[in-house]
Amino acid sequence: METSGFDELTKALNDLSKRVEELSGEHSIPLSDLLTTGFMHLHSKYLSAEDFFKAGGFEFNSQEEFEKIPEVELDQHIQSNTNFLTWSEMLDEAVKDYMTNKLELG
């Protein structure tokens, strides 16, 4: 009886389990890891998050500065320049993409 296929499946599931465990709990993920070039190209006319924010007149050098940006203004820029309606929607999709890539499900 040949079991190499089963062994490969078991290894793949064990690897996936390890990646899930690494991602469990709370994490601080840099915006640059979420809003990648590929993500921005797919969902906007910009090739980088930096260009996207700069075009909207949003300048920030820290998380604290970013959080001071009025969400209404950010949402308006997002609605006009992406296929999302809100920052929250865009961020949720970016997190989903990030998790999919980290788990190698894509």
N, C-alpha and C positions, 0 to 999 in steps of 0.2 A: 504494500500500500504506500503510495507516494503522499508525503505531507508537506512538501516544500511550499505549496500555495498557502496552506494553513499557517506555516511558520512565518511566511512573509506578511500575512494578514495580522498575525499576533504582534509581530515587530512594529508594523505600521500603527496599530492601535496603541501599543505601549508608547511609541514616539508621540502620537497625538495626545495621549493622556499627560505626558510630561509637559508638552507645550501649553495645554489647558491649565495645568497646575501653576506654571510660571505666570500666566495671565490672570489668575484668580486674585481676588482682593482689590484694593485700591491702588492705582498707579497714577503717577504724574507723567503724562506723555507730552513731549514738546510739540508745539503747534506745527513745526516744520516736519515732524514725523507723521502727522495726520494729514496736513494739506500738502501732499507731495506734488511733484511736477505732473505725474500721471493723473492724480485726482483733479488737479486744477485744470489740466488740459481737457479732461473728460467732461467736466461740469461747468466750465467757464471759457471765456475767450482769452484767459491769461495763462501763461506757462508757469507762473510761480505765485505763491501766496504773497510774497513781497510785492510783486507788481500789482496784484489784485488790491491789496490794502493801500498801496501808494496811490493808485488810480482813484480810490475813494477818498483820499485826503486823510487817511488814518495813519498816524505815525506813533509808534510805541517801541520801547526798548525793554520792557519788562511785563510780566503778567499783571502787575498792579496798574501800569499805564494802559494796557489793553482793556482791563476791566472798567476803566473810566470812560471808554468810548460809549456814547449813547446807543443803546441797542436799537432804537428806532432808526437812527441814521445808518447803522450797520445793516439792518434788515432791508432798508431801501436800496442800498448798494447791492446787496445780495440778490434782491428781486430783479434789479435791472441788469445784472451781469452774470447770473448763474441760472441753473435750472432749479433753484431752491427758492422757497418763500421767506425763510427766516434763517438767522444764524444758528439757532438751535437745530433746525432741520439739516443744515449743511454739516454741522458738527457731528450730529448723530450718524449721518452717512459716512463721514470720514472715519469715525470710530469703528463702524461696521467693516469698512474696507481694511482698516488697520488690523483688526482682529482676524479677519479672513486671511490676510497675508501672513500674519504671525502663526496662524494655525495651519497654513499652507492648504487651505480648502479651495482656493480659487483656481 
